[in-house]
Amino acid sequence: MKTVLCYGDSNTYGYVPETGLRYPKNIRWTGRLAELLGDEYIVIEEGCNGRTTVTDDPVEGWKNGLDYLRPCLNSHKPVDIVVLMLGTNDLKEVFHLDAKQIAENAGILVDVILETTKAKQGFVPEIVLVSPPEIGKGMPQSVFSSAFAPESIEESKKFSQYYQAVAEKKGCIFLDAARYIYPSDVDSLHLTEEGHRILAKQVAKKIRP
């Protein structure tokens, strides 16, 4: 069986925009992915609300995706495929980062995956680098508006071009999530049930063409 590690933020965790709770496993894109891939694969869900790429959250610094990545890879080894979707939280106003810088930070995570797995399990996994969905146009009215400036909406639209460049440079499989899904109108940040269904289908295509 092949192990697929899905490493991401609240949209990998399965955050429900209407309630702030968690979608059931059969609704989350990671759970649906497991169903689509079948018995030959084990899908590990490693989503954390608020997780960033490489920056420390000023309130909850433990949400830095870089800090947890190495122990995560080591505890789940051998890992055959990593699906990496991070970057949305880095657009929070407190970090003062643009899409290009965030994509480069995602590239740092790719390097860590390659270096760690080569050393700890003897081979490197395939990496599916997913550029995150856009931030919705309703963000100024969202409950998350205090964290995300209105400018983050336009900046999120630039994710695709920069993430694709990083993927090509690092030898990753690339998936542009924004091409297929859009966040809920409720909070302009988190995926609907339909968004999870579509994302699972697109990720599965990258893993099993």
NULUMMI-77785 format. One line per 4 residues: number of its first residue (from 1); for each residue x, y, z of N, C-alpha, C, O, CB. Coordinates in nm, 3 decimals. Glycine has a CB too. Example, Ala and Ser with C-alpha at 12.3 -4.5 7.8 and 13.67 -1.06 7.14 Angstrom:
% NULUMMI-77785
1 = 1.319:-0.569:0.780:1.230:-0.450:0.780:1.320:-0.330:0.780:1.424:-0.332:0.846:1.131:-0.447:0.905; 1.285:-0.225:0.708:1.367:-0.106:0.714:1.290:0.003:0.787:1.341:0.114:0.804:1.408:-0.060:0.572
//
This chain:
% NULUMMI-77785
1 = 0.083:-0.119:0.000:0.000:0.000:0.000:0.087:0.125:0.000:0.191:0.130:0.066:-0.094:0.000:0.121; 0.043:0.226:-0.074:0.116:0.353:-0.078:0.056:0.450:0.023:-0.066:0.457:0.041:0.112:0.413:-0.221; 0.144:0.524:0.089:0.100:0.623:0.187:0.097:0.762:0.125:0.196:0.809:0.068:0.193:0.620:0.311; -0.018:0.827:0.137:-0.037:0.963:0.087:-0.053:1.056:0.207:-0.149:1.042:0.283:-0.160:0.973:-0.010
5 = 0.038:1.150:0.224:0.031:1.246:0.335:-0.024:1.377:0.282:0.036:1.439:0.194:0.171:1.267:0.401; -0.138:1.420:0.335:-0.200:1.546:0.296:-0.170:1.650:0.403:-0.223:1.643:0.514:-0.355:1.530:0.275; -0.085:1.745:0.370:-0.034:1.841:0.468:-0.088:1.980:0.432:-0.055:2.036:0.328:0.122:1.841:0.471; -0.172:2.034:0.522:-0.234:2.162:0.488:-0.290:2.235:0.607:-0.251:2.211:0.722:-0.342:2.140:0.388
9 = -0.383:2.324:0.579:-0.441:2.410:0.682:-0.588:2.370:0.708:-0.622:2.252:0.704:-0.432:2.559:0.641; -0.672:2.469:0.735:-0.810:2.439:0.772:-0.891:2.375:0.660:-0.986:2.302:0.688:-0.879:2.565:0.816; -0.856:2.401:0.535:-0.929:2.338:0.426:-0.886:2.193:0.406:-0.956:2.118:0.338:-0.907:2.415:0.297; -0.775:2.153:0.463:-0.739:2.011:0.468:-0.797:1.948:0.594:-0.833:1.830:0.594:-0.584:1.994:0.465
13 = -0.805:2.025:0.701:-0.869:1.979:0.824:-1.018:1.951:0.801:-1.073:1.856:0.856:-0.852:2.082:0.935; -1.082:2.035:0.718:-1.224:2.018:0.691:-1.313:2.115:0.767:-1.423:2.079:0.808:-1.264:1.879:0.723; -1.266:2.238:0.784:-1.339:2.342:0.858:-1.473:2.373:0.789:-1.477:2.399:0.669:-1.254:2.470:0.870; -1.580:2.371:0.867:-1.714:2.401:0.814:-1.738:2.552:0.825:-1.741:2.604:0.936:-1.825:2.322:0.890
17 = -1.757:2.623:0.713:-1.772:2.769:0.719:-1.892:2.817:0.798:-1.888:2.926:0.857:-1.781:2.823:0.581; -1.999:2.739:0.802:-2.120:2.782:0.872:-2.109:2.769:1.024:-2.172:2.845:1.097:-2.239:2.703:0.824; -2.029:2.674:1.072:-2.030:2.643:1.216:-1.893:2.651:1.282:-1.884:2.665:1.404:-2.086:2.507:1.237; -1.786:2.643:1.203:-1.652:2.637:1.261:-1.616:2.499:1.312:-1.509:2.481:1.370:-1.642:2.736:1.373
21 = -1.703:2.402:1.291:-1.675:2.264:1.331:-1.603:2.192:1.217:-1.542:2.256:1.131:-1.806:2.190:1.369; -1.609:2.059:1.215:-1.536:1.983:1.114:-1.631:1.896:1.033:-1.717:1.827:1.087:-1.428:1.896:1.181; -1.612:1.900:0.901:-1.690:1.811:0.816:-1.662:1.665:0.853:-1.551:1.633:0.895:-1.660:1.836:0.667; -1.759:1.577:0.837:-1.734:1.434:0.857:-1.630:1.384:0.758:-1.605:1.447:0.655:-1.865:1.353:0.843
25 = -1.570:1.271:0.789:-1.463:1.217:0.707:-1.508:1.192:0.563:-1.430:1.213:0.470:-1.412:1.088:0.767; -1.631:1.149:0.545:-1.678:1.119:0.409:-1.711:1.244:0.328:-1.743:1.234:0.210:-1.799:1.030:0.416; -1.702:1.361:0.392:-1.724:1.488:0.322:-1.591:1.556:0.294:-1.573:1.616:0.188:-1.814:1.582:0.406; -1.497:1.547:0.387:-1.366:1.612:0.369:-1.298:1.561:0.243:-1.311:1.444:0.208:-1.277:1.588:0.492
29 = -1.224:1.649:0.175:-1.162:1.606:0.050:-1.060:1.495:0.073:-1.039:1.411:-0.014:-1.093:1.725:-0.017; -0.999:1.494:0.189:-0.903:1.387:0.219:-0.974:1.253:0.234:-0.924:1.151:0.187:-0.825:1.420:0.348; -1.090:1.252:0.298:-1.167:1.129:0.312:-1.219:1.081:0.178:-1.216:0.961:0.149:-1.281:1.149:0.407; -1.266:1.173:0.098:-1.314:1.138:-0.036:-1.199:1.088:-0.122:-1.216:0.996:-0.203:-1.381:1.260:-0.104
33 = -1.081:1.148:-0.105:-0.963:1.104:-0.180:-0.933:0.957:-0.149:-0.903:0.880:-0.240:-0.842:1.192:-0.146; -0.942:0.921:-0.022:-0.917:0.783:0.016:-1.014:0.688:-0.054:-0.975:0.580:-0.098:-0.928:0.767:0.168; -1.139:0.729:-0.064:-1.238:0.647:-0.132:-1.207:0.633:-0.280:-1.220:0.525:-0.338:-1.378:0.705:-0.113; -1.164:0.742:-0.341:-1.134:0.741:-0.485:-1.010:0.658:-0.517:-1.005:0.591:-0.620:-1.115:0.883:-0.535
37 = -0.911:0.664:-0.429:-0.787:0.592:-0.455:-0.799:0.442:-0.428:-0.733:0.362:-0.492:-0.675:0.649:-0.370; -0.884:0.406:-0.334:-0.908:0.265:-0.307:-0.811:0.203:-0.209:-0.733:0.272:-0.143:-0.902:0.191:-0.434; -0.817:0.071:-0.200:-0.745:-0.003:-0.097:-0.594:-0.007:-0.115:-0.522:-0.051:-0.025:-0.795:-0.141:-0.094; -0.545:0.038:-0.230:-0.401:0.035:-0.252:-0.329:0.154:-0.186:-0.207:0.162:-0.187:-0.371:0.034:-0.402
41 = -0.408:0.245:-0.129:-0.352:0.367:-0.072:-0.401:0.390:0.070:-0.515:0.357:0.103:-0.386:0.487:-0.159; -0.314:0.447:0.154:-0.351:0.497:0.285:-0.339:0.649:0.281:-0.232:0.701:0.249:-0.261:0.435:0.400; -0.446:0.721:0.311:-0.445:0.867:0.309:-0.439:0.919:0.452:-0.528:0.892:0.533:-0.570:0.922:0.234; -0.336:0.995:0.482:-0.317:1.051:0.616:-0.354:1.198:0.613:-0.301:1.276:0.533:-0.170:1.033:0.665
45 = -0.447:1.237:0.701:-0.496:1.374:0.707:-0.413:1.454:0.808:-0.417:1.427:0.928:-0.647:1.378:0.745; -0.340:1.552:0.759:-0.260:1.637:0.847:-0.295:1.784:0.821:-0.212:1.862:0.775:-0.106:1.612:0.826; -0.420:1.817:0.852:-0.465:1.956:0.837:-0.474:2.023:0.972:-0.516:1.962:1.070:-0.601:1.961:0.767; -0.435:2.150:0.979:-0.439:2.225:1.105:-0.492:2.365:1.076:-0.438:2.436:0.991:-0.297:2.232:1.171
49 = -0.597:2.405:1.147:-0.653:2.538:1.129:-0.547:2.645:1.155:-0.479:2.643:1.258:-0.773:2.558:1.223; -0.534:2.738:1.062:-0.441:2.849:1.081:-0.298:2.821:1.046:-0.213:2.908:1.061:-0.447:2.893:1.219; -0.267:2.701:0.998:-0.128:2.666:0.968:-0.072:2.754:0.857:-0.139:2.781:0.757:-0.117:2.518:0.929; 0.052:2.799:0.876:0.122:2.880:0.777:0.228:2.794:0.708:0.242:2.676:0.738:0.187:3.005:0.843
53 = 0.302:2.854:0.617:0.412:2.783:0.553:0.533:2.781:0.645:0.567:2.676:0.700:0.449:2.848:0.417; 0.599:2.894:0.664:0.722:2.895:0.744:0.724:3.007:0.849:0.827:3.031:0.911:0.844:2.909:0.654; 0.612:3.075:0.868:0.610:3.191:0.958:0.540:3.156:1.090:0.447:3.076:1.092:0.540:3.310:0.892; 0.586:3.218:1.198:0.526:3.198:1.329:0.405:3.289:1.346:0.415:3.410:1.328:0.628:3.225:1.440
57 = 0.292:3.231:1.380:0.175:3.309:1.414:0.205:3.385:1.544:0.256:3.325:1.639:0.047:3.218:1.429; 0.176:3.515:1.551:0.210:3.592:1.671:0.136:3.548:1.796:0.180:3.575:1.907:0.183:3.737:1.648; 0.023:3.480:1.778:-0.055:3.434:1.893:-0.033:3.285:1.917:-0.013:3.241:2.031:-0.205:3.462:1.872; -0.037:3.207:1.809:-0.021:3.062:1.819:0.096:3.018:1.729:0.075:2.968:1.619:-0.153:2.989:1.779
61 = 0.216:3.038:1.779:0.335:3.013:1.700:0.352:2.869:1.657:0.424:2.841:1.561:0.454:3.055:1.775; 0.288:2.777:1.726:0.300:2.635:1.694:0.230:2.597:1.563:0.236:2.482:1.521:0.243:2.552:1.807; 0.166:2.693:1.499:0.099:2.666:1.372:0.191:2.685:1.252:0.147:2.679:1.137:-0.022:2.755:1.357; 0.317:2.707:1.278:0.417:2.718:1.173:0.433:2.581:1.106:0.474:2.484:1.170:0.554:2.768:1.230
65 = 0.401:2.574:0.977:0.405:2.447:0.905:0.543:2.388:0.892:0.557:2.266:0.880:0.348:2.464:0.772; 0.646:2.471:0.895:0.783:2.423:0.883:0.825:2.345:1.006:0.890:2.241:0.995:0.879:2.540:0.861; 0.788:2.394:1.124:0.830:2.331:1.249:0.780:2.187:1.262:0.852:2.100:1.312:0.782:2.413:1.366; 0.658:2.163:1.218:0.598:2.031:1.238:0.625:1.935:1.121:0.601:1.815:1.134:0.450:2.045:1.257
69 = 0.674:1.986:1.010:0.685:1.904:0.890:0.781:1.786:0.907:0.747:1.673:0.872:0.731:1.989:0.775; 0.900:1.810:0.960:0.999:1.702:0.974:0.948:1.590:1.066:0.951:1.473:1.026:1.130:1.757:1.029; 0.902:1.621:1.188:0.852:1.512:1.272:0.731:1.442:1.211:0.712:1.322:1.231:0.814:1.565:1.409; 0.650:1.516:1.138:0.534:1.456:1.072:0.578:1.353:0.969:0.526:1.242:0.966:0.447:1.565:1.006
73 = 0.672:1.390:0.885:0.724:1.298:0.784:0.788:1.176:0.848:0.773:1.064:0.799:0.825:1.370:0.693; 0.860:1.198:0.956:0.931:1.089:1.022:0.834:0.991:1.089:0.858:0.870:1.088:1.029:1.145:1.125; 0.727:1.041:1.146:0.633:0.955:1.217:0.546:0.873:1.123:0.494:0.769:1.161:0.546:1.037:1.308; 0.529:0.921:1.000:0.443:0.851:0.905:0.521:0.774:0.798:0.461:0.714:0.709:0.352:0.950:0.837
77 = 0.652:0.775:0.806:0.733:0.709:0.704:0.708:0.558:0.700:0.675:0.499:0.802:0.881:0.737:0.730; 0.722:0.496:0.583:0.760:0.558:0.456:0.641:0.629:0.390:0.530:0.576:0.384:0.817:0.453:0.362; 0.668:0.748:0.340:0.566:0.829:0.272:0.595:0.825:0.123:0.706:0.858:0.080:0.565:0.977:0.326; 0.496:0.786:0.044:0.514:0.773:-0.100:0.473:0.897:-0.178:0.530:0.929:-0.282:0.437:0.654:-0.151
81 = 0.372:0.968:-0.125:0.319:1.087:-0.193:0.285:1.191:-0.087:0.225:1.159:0.016:0.193:1.052:-0.280; 0.324:1.315:-0.113:0.284:1.426:-0.025:0.200:1.524:-0.106:0.243:1.571:-0.211:0.409:1.497:0.037; 0.082:1.554:-0.055:-0.003:1.657:-0.115:0.008:1.779:-0.024:-0.039:1.777:0.090:-0.155:1.610:-0.131; 0.069:1.884:-0.074:0.099:2.004:0.006:0.013:2.121:-0.040:0.025:2.166:-0.154:0.249:2.041:-0.005
85 = -0.075:2.169:0.048:-0.160:2.285:0.016:-0.159:2.381:0.134:-0.240:2.368:0.226:-0.306:2.240:-0.019; -0.069:2.477:0.130:-0.056:2.580:0.232:-0.031:2.715:0.166:0.016:2.721:0.052:0.058:2.546:0.331; -0.062:2.823:0.238:-0.032:2.956:0.187:-0.139:3.059:0.213:-0.109:3.178:0.222:-0.008:2.948:0.043; -0.263:3.016:0.226:-0.372:3.112:0.247:-0.354:3.192:0.375:-0.371:3.314:0.374:-0.505:3.039:0.252
89 = -0.319:3.126:0.484:-0.303:3.197:0.611:-0.186:3.295:0.610:-0.184:3.391:0.688:-0.284:3.097:0.724; -0.090:3.271:0.522:0.024:3.363:0.510:-0.017:3.499:0.454:0.059:3.595:0.463:0.131:3.301:0.423; -0.137:3.505:0.395:-0.186:3.633:0.343:-0.249:3.720:0.452:-0.294:3.831:0.423:-0.287:3.607:0.233; -0.252:3.671:0.574:-0.302:3.754:0.684:-0.219:3.882:0.692:-0.098:3.880:0.671:-0.299:3.677:0.819
93 = -0.284:3.989:0.723:-0.220:4.122:0.722:-0.098:4.128:0.813:-0.004:4.202:0.785:-0.319:4.229:0.762; -0.099:4.052:0.922:0.007:4.058:1.020:0.142:4.013:0.963:0.247:4.053:1.014:-0.028:3.972:1.139; 0.140:3.930:0.857:0.264:3.875:0.804:0.328:3.962:0.695:0.447:3.949:0.668:0.240:3.738:0.749; 0.252:4.050:0.633:0.304:4.142:0.530:0.375:4.067:0.417:0.484:4.106:0.376:0.400:4.243:0.594
97 = 0.314:3.960:0.367:0.373:3.880:0.259:0.287:3.889:0.134:0.165:3.904:0.142:0.390:3.734:0.303; 0.352:3.879:0.018:0.276:3.874:-0.107:0.278:3.731:-0.161:0.345:3.644:-0.106:0.333:3.974:-0.212; 0.204:3.709:-0.269:0.188:3.574:-0.323:0.321:3.513:-0.367:0.343:3.393:-0.350:0.093:3.577:-0.441; 0.408:3.594:-0.422:0.538:3.543:-0.468:0.622:3.493:-0.350:0.682:3.386:-0.356:0.614:3.652:-0.545
101 = 0.626:3.572:-0.243:0.701:3.533:-0.124:0.643:3.406:-0.062:0.717:3.318:-0.016:0.702:3.647:-0.021; 0.511:3.397:-0.061:0.445:3.280:-0.001:0.475:3.154:-0.083:0.501:3.048:-0.026:0.293:3.303:0.008; 0.472:3.167:-0.215:0.505:3.053:-0.301:0.649:3.008:-0.277:0.678:2.888:-0.275:0.484:3.089:-0.450; 0.739:3.103:-0.259:0.878:3.069:-0.231:0.890:2.998:-0.096:0.972:2.907:-0.081:0.966:3.196:-0.232
105 = 0.809:3.039:0.000:0.808:2.971:0.130:0.755:2.828:0.116:0.803:2.737:0.184:0.723:3.050:0.231; 0.657:2.811:0.030:0.609:2.675:0.003:0.721:2.592:-0.058:0.731:2.472:-0.033:0.486:2.677:-0.092; 0.804:2.656:-0.138:0.920:2.588:-0.196:1.019:2.541:-0.090:1.084:2.438:-0.105:0.990:2.679:-0.294; 1.030:2.618:0.018:1.116:2.576:0.130:1.062:2.447:0.191:1.140:2.358:0.227:1.124:2.688:0.238
109 = 0.930:2.436:0.202:0.870:2.314:0.255:0.897:2.195:0.162:0.922:2.084:0.208:0.719:2.333:0.275; 0.891:2.219:0.032:0.922:2.113:-0.065:1.065:2.064:-0.043:1.090:1.944:-0.043:0.903:2.164:-0.210; 1.158:2.157:-0.025:1.298:2.119:-0.002:1.312:2.035:0.125:1.388:1.938:0.128:1.387:2.244:0.009; 1.240:2.072:0.229:1.244:1.997:0.355:1.190:1.856:0.334:1.246:1.760:0.387:1.164:2.071:0.465
113 = 1.083:1.844:0.259:1.027:1.711:0.230:1.130:1.625:0.159:1.150:1.509:0.194:0.898:1.724:0.145; 1.194:1.680:0.059:1.293:1.605:-0.019:1.412:1.565:0.067:1.457:1.450:0.062:1.340:1.688:-0.138; 1.464:1.660:0.145:1.582:1.633:0.227:1.553:1.533:0.338:1.631:1.441:0.362:1.635:1.763:0.286; 1.441:1.552:0.404:1.407:1.467:0.519:1.378:1.324:0.476:1.428:1.229:0.537:1.287:1.523:0.594
117 = 1.298:1.307:0.373:1.263:1.172:0.330:1.383:1.098:0.273:1.397:0.977:0.293:1.152:1.177:0.226; 1.470:1.169:0.203:1.590:1.105:0.150:1.676:1.051:0.263:1.733:0.942:0.253:1.671:1.203:0.064; 1.686:1.129:0.371:1.770:1.088:0.484:1.704:0.982:0.572:1.771:0.892:0.621:1.805:1.209:0.567; 1.573:0.993:0.591:1.505:0.909:0.690:1.439:0.784:0.634:1.418:0.687:0.707:1.403:0.989:0.760
121 = 1.406:0.785:0.504:1.342:0.665:0.451:1.410:0.612:0.326:1.372:0.508:0.272:1.198:0.694:0.420; 1.513:0.684:0.281:1.594:0.633:0.172:1.545:0.663:0.032:1.611:0.629:-0.066:1.606:0.491:0.186; 1.428:0.725:0.021:1.378:0.766:-0.111:1.288:0.887:-0.092:1.235:0.911:0.016:1.302:0.649:-0.181; 1.270:0.963:-0.200:1.186:1.083:-0.192:1.048:1.054:-0.251:1.037:0.980:-0.349:1.253:1.202:-0.266
125 = 0.944:1.110:-0.192:0.809:1.088:-0.242:0.777:1.178:-0.360:0.846:1.277:-0.385:0.708:1.110:-0.131; 0.673:1.143:-0.432:0.616:1.237:-0.528:0.549:1.348:-0.448:0.487:1.322:-0.344:0.515:1.166:-0.626; 0.561:1.470:-0.496:0.499:1.583:-0.425:0.399:1.651:-0.517:0.434:1.694:-0.627:0.606:1.685:-0.376; 0.276:1.659:-0.471:0.173:1.735:-0.542:0.162:1.871:-0.474:0.109:1.881:-0.363:0.034:1.658:-0.543
129 = 0.211:1.974:-0.539:0.205:2.110:-0.483:0.077:2.175:-0.533:0.058:2.197:-0.653:0.331:2.195:-0.523; -0.011:2.207:-0.439:-0.141:2.265:-0.473:-0.140:2.413:-0.441:-0.117:2.452:-0.327:-0.256:2.194:-0.396; -0.165:2.496:-0.541:-0.180:2.638:-0.513:-0.321:2.659:-0.458:-0.418:2.614:-0.519:-0.154:2.726:-0.642; -0.334:2.726:-0.343:-0.462:2.733:-0.272:-0.571:2.804:-0.351:-0.542:2.882:-0.441:-0.443:2.803:-0.140
133 = -0.697:2.777:-0.316:-0.808:2.851:-0.379:-0.801:2.998:-0.343:-0.737:3.037:-0.245:-0.944:2.792:-0.336; -0.866:3.080:-0.422:-0.868:3.224:-0.397:-0.944:3.257:-0.270:-1.027:3.179:-0.223:-0.930:3.298:-0.517; -0.914:3.372:-0.215:-0.995:3.427:-0.107:-1.117:3.493:-0.171:-1.104:3.566:-0.269:-0.913:3.529:-0.019; -1.234:3.468:-0.115:-1.358:3.517:-0.175:-1.374:3.667:-0.172:-1.318:3.736:-0.086:-1.473:3.455:-0.106
137 = -1.452:3.716:-0.267:-1.473:3.861:-0.279:-1.549:3.920:-0.160:-1.550:4.042:-0.140:-1.548:3.892:-0.408; -1.612:3.833:-0.082:-1.687:3.882:0.034:-1.604:3.893:0.161:-1.660:3.912:0.269:-1.803:3.793:0.060; -1.472:3.881:0.151:-1.388:3.886:0.270:-1.409:4.011:0.357:-1.408:3.998:0.479:-1.244:3.880:0.229; -1.430:4.130:0.299:-1.451:4.247:0.387:-1.571:4.234:0.479:-1.578:4.302:0.581:-1.468:4.371:0.302
141 = -1.666:4.146:0.446:-1.783:4.123:0.531:-1.772:3.993:0.611:-1.862:3.960:0.688:-1.909:4.121:0.447; -1.663:3.921:0.594:-1.646:3.791:0.659:-1.609:3.805:0.806:-1.560:3.910:0.849:-1.539:3.711:0.586; -1.632:3.700:0.882:-1.591:3.699:1.023:-1.438:3.701:1.033:-1.383:3.727:1.141:-1.648:3.575:1.096; -1.369:3.673:0.922:-1.223:3.673:0.921:-1.166:3.803:0.864:-1.046:3.811:0.836:-1.171:3.555:0.841
145 = -1.249:3.903:0.847:-1.205:4.029:0.785:-1.100:4.103:0.867:-1.022:4.180:0.812:-1.324:4.119:0.762; -1.099:4.081:0.998:-1.000:4.149:1.081:-0.860:4.096:1.057:-0.761:4.164:1.087:-1.037:4.135:1.228; -0.850:3.974:1.004:-0.720:3.913:0.980:-0.671:3.935:0.837:-0.551:3.949:0.813:-0.725:3.765:1.009; -0.764:3.938:0.743:-0.728:3.950:0.602:-0.770:4.086:0.546:-0.889:4.120:0.546:-0.793:3.837:0.521
149 = -0.674:4.162:0.500:-0.703:4.292:0.440:-0.773:4.272:0.305:-0.757:4.167:0.244:-0.573:4.375:0.422; -0.849:4.370:0.258:-0.915:4.357:0.128:-0.817:4.324:0.015:-0.854:4.258:-0.082:-0.988:4.485:0.095; -0.692:4.371:0.027:-0.592:4.346:-0.077:-0.558:4.197:-0.091:-0.507:4.154:-0.194:-0.465:4.423:-0.045; -0.588:4.120:0.012:-0.556:3.977:0.007:-0.637:3.905:-0.100:-0.595:3.800:-0.150:-0.581:3.913:0.143
153 = -0.751:3.959:-0.136:-0.835:3.898:-0.239:-0.761:3.895:-0.372:-0.750:3.790:-0.435:-0.970:3.974:-0.254; -0.710:4.009:-0.414:-0.638:4.016:-0.541:-0.506:3.941:-0.533:-0.462:3.880:-0.631:-0.614:4.163:-0.581; -0.442:3.946:-0.418:-0.313:3.878:-0.402:-0.330:3.727:-0.415:-0.244:3.659:-0.471:-0.249:3.913:-0.267; -0.440:3.674:-0.363:-0.463:3.530:-0.370:-0.481:3.482:-0.514:-0.458:3.364:-0.543:-0.586:3.493:-0.287
157 = -0.522:3.571:-0.602:-0.539:3.535:-0.743:-0.405:3.513:-0.814:-0.401:3.460:-0.924:-0.619:3.643:-0.816; -0.297:3.555:-0.748:-0.164:3.539:-0.807:-0.095:3.410:-0.764:0.012:3.376:-0.814:-0.077:3.658:-0.769; -0.158:3.337:-0.672:-0.097:3.214:-0.622:-0.058:3.120:-0.736:0.053:3.066:-0.738:-0.193:3.143:-0.528; -0.149:3.100:-0.828:-0.131:2.998:-0.932:0.000:3.014:-1.008:0.076:2.918:-1.022:-0.247:3.002:-1.029
161 = 0.026:3.134:-1.058:0.144:3.155:-1.142:0.274:3.131:-1.065:0.369:3.075:-1.118:0.144:3.295:-1.199; 0.276:3.173:-0.939:0.399:3.159:-0.860:0.418:3.017:-0.809:0.530:2.966:-0.805:0.398:3.257:-0.743; 0.310:2.953:-0.770:0.320:2.813:-0.725:0.359:2.723:-0.841:0.436:2.629:-0.823:0.187:2.766:-0.664; 0.307:2.750:-0.957:0.343:2.669:-1.073:0.493:2.681:-1.103:0.558:2.582:-1.137:0.261:2.711:-1.196
165 = 0.546:2.803:-1.091:0.689:2.823:-1.114:0.772:2.744:-1.013:0.873:2.684:-1.049:0.725:2.973:-1.106; 0.730:2.744:-0.886:0.801:2.668:-0.784:0.791:2.519:-0.813:0.890:2.446:-0.800:0.743:2.700:-0.643; 0.674:2.473:-0.851:0.654:2.331:-0.881:0.745:2.285:-0.995:0.806:2.179:-0.988:0.508:2.303:-0.917; 0.754:2.366:-1.098:0.839:2.330:-1.212:0.987:2.330:-1.172:1.063:2.243:-1.215:0.815:2.429:-1.328
169 = 1.025:2.425:-1.091:1.164:2.434:-1.048:1.204:2.316:-0.958:1.316:2.266:-0.966:1.188:2.565:-0.974; 1.110:2.272:-0.873:1.141:2.168:-0.774:1.105:2.027:-0.821:1.131:1.930:-0.751:1.067:2.198:-0.645; 1.045:2.017:-0.939:1.007:1.886:-0.990:0.882:1.828:-0.927:0.870:1.706:-0.915:1.118:1.792:-0.971; 0.789:1.915:-0.887:0.664:1.870:-0.826:0.554:1.856:-0.932:0.561:1.915:-1.039:0.620:1.968:-0.718
173 = 0.454:1.777:-0.899:0.330:1.776:-0.975:0.252:1.899:-0.930:0.245:1.928:-0.810:0.247:1.642:-0.953; 0.193:1.972:-1.023:0.125:2.097:-0.988:-0.026:2.085:-1.006:-0.075:2.027:-1.103:0.178:2.213:-1.073; -0.100:2.142:-0.910:-0.245:2.150:-0.919:-0.290:2.290:-0.879:-0.259:2.337:-0.770:-0.313:2.043:-0.830; -0.361:2.356:-0.967:-0.417:2.488:-0.941:-0.558:2.471:-0.888:-0.652:2.453:-0.966:-0.415:2.578:-1.069
177 = -0.574:2.476:-0.755:-0.705:2.452:-0.694:-0.808:2.556:-0.737:-0.925:2.525:-0.754:-0.693:2.452:-0.543; -0.763:2.680:-0.755:-0.855:2.789:-0.790:-0.920:2.770:-0.926:-1.022:2.832:-0.956:-0.782:2.921:-0.787; -0.863:2.686:-1.007:-0.922:2.656:-1.139:-1.051:2.577:-1.125:-1.135:2.578:-1.215:-0.822:2.579:-1.226; -1.067:2.509:-1.012:-1.179:2.418:-0.995:-1.273:2.453:-0.881:-1.391:2.418:-0.885:-1.129:2.281:-0.975
181 = -1.222:2.522:-0.779:-1.304:2.546:-0.660:-1.295:2.692:-0.615:-1.201:2.763:-0.649:-1.261:2.453:-0.546; -1.395:2.733:-0.536:-1.403:2.869:-0.483:-1.458:2.857:-0.341:-1.540:2.770:-0.314:-1.493:2.964:-0.573; -1.413:2.943:-0.250:-1.460:2.930:-0.111:-1.608:2.962:-0.094:-1.672:3.020:-0.181:-1.379:3.021:-0.023; -1.660:2.922:0.020:-1.799:2.946:0.053:-1.832:3.095:0.061:-1.748:3.175:0.101:-1.833:2.878:0.184
185 = -1.952:3.130:0.023:-1.997:3.269:0.036:-2.016:3.308:0.183:-2.025:3.426:0.215:-2.129:3.289:-0.040; -2.021:3.209:0.270:-2.044:3.235:0.412:-1.927:3.309:0.475:-1.947:3.407:0.547:-2.070:3.105:0.487; -1.803:3.262:0.448:-1.688:3.328:0.510:-1.576:3.363:0.412:-1.474:3.419:0.452:-1.632:3.239:0.617; -1.596:3.332:0.283:-1.500:3.367:0.177:-1.362:3.305:0.197:-1.263:3.354:0.144:-1.485:3.517:0.170
189 = -1.356:3.195:0.274:-1.227:3.136:0.306:-1.227:2.983:0.299:-1.131:2.921:0.252:-1.183:3.180:0.444; -1.336:2.923:0.346:-1.339:2.777:0.358:-1.429:2.712:0.254:-1.524:2.772:0.204:-1.384:2.738:0.497; -1.398:2.587:0.224:-1.465:2.517:0.116:-1.603:2.465:0.155:-1.629:2.429:0.270:-1.380:2.403:0.070; -1.691:2.462:0.056:-1.821:2.398:0.072:-1.805:2.247:0.058:-1.697:2.198:0.023:-1.924:2.453:-0.031
193 = -1.912:2.173:0.083:-1.908:2.028:0.062:-1.876:1.997:-0.084:-1.799:1.905:-0.113:-2.042:1.964:0.102; -1.935:2.073:-0.174:-1.909:2.052:-0.317:-1.763:2.081:-0.350:-1.702:2.011:-0.431:-2.001:2.141:-0.402; -1.706:2.184:-0.287:-1.565:2.216:-0.308:-1.474:2.102:-0.266:-1.376:2.072:-0.334:-1.528:2.341:-0.233; -1.507:2.038:-0.154:-1.430:1.923:-0.109:-1.441:1.808:-0.208:-1.342:1.741:-0.237:-1.476:1.879:0.031
197 = -1.560:1.785:-0.259:-1.581:1.676:-0.355:-1.497:1.698:-0.481:-1.433:1.606:-0.531:-1.729:1.664:-0.391; -1.500:1.820:-0.531:-1.427:1.852:-0.655:-1.277:1.844:-0.633:-1.204:1.790:-0.716:-1.466:1.991:-0.706; -1.229:1.899:-0.520:-1.086:1.897:-0.492:-1.034:1.753:-0.482:-0.928:1.721:-0.536:-1.055:1.973:-0.363; -1.109:1.668:-0.414:-1.068:1.527:-0.402:-1.053:1.464:-0.540:-0.958:1.391:-0.565:-1.171:1.448:-0.319
201 = -1.145:1.493:-0.627:-1.142:1.436:-0.762:-1.019:1.482:-0.838:-0.955:1.403:-0.907:-1.268:1.474:-0.839; -0.984:1.610:-0.827:-0.870:1.664:-0.899:-0.738:1.614:-0.842:-0.644:1.588:-0.918:-0.874:1.816:-0.896; -0.729:1.601:-0.710:-0.607:1.548:-0.649:-0.590:1.401:-0.690:-0.478:1.358:-0.720:-0.614:1.561:-0.494; -0.698:1.327:-0.690:-0.691:1.186:-0.729:-0.639:1.171:-0.871:-0.564:1.078:-0.901:-0.829:1.121:-0.716
205 = -0.679:1.261:-0.959:-0.631:1.257:-1.098:-0.481:1.277:-1.106:-0.414:1.220:-1.193:-0.703:1.364:-1.182; -0.427:1.358:-1.016:-0.283:1.382:-1.016:-0.206:1.261:-0.962:-0.093:1.235:-1.003:-0.250:1.506:-0.932; -0.270:1.189:-0.870:-0.204:1.072:-0.811:-0.219:0.949:-0.899:-0.125:0.873:-0.918:-0.260:1.045:-0.673; -0.341:0.931:-0.951:-0.368:0.818:-1.040:-0.428:0.870:-1.170:-0.550:0.871:-1.186:-0.465:0.715:-0.972
209 = -0.343:0.915:-1.261:-0.394:0.975:-1.387:-0.486:0.879:-1.461:-0.537:0.913:-1.568:-0.277:1.015:-1.479
//
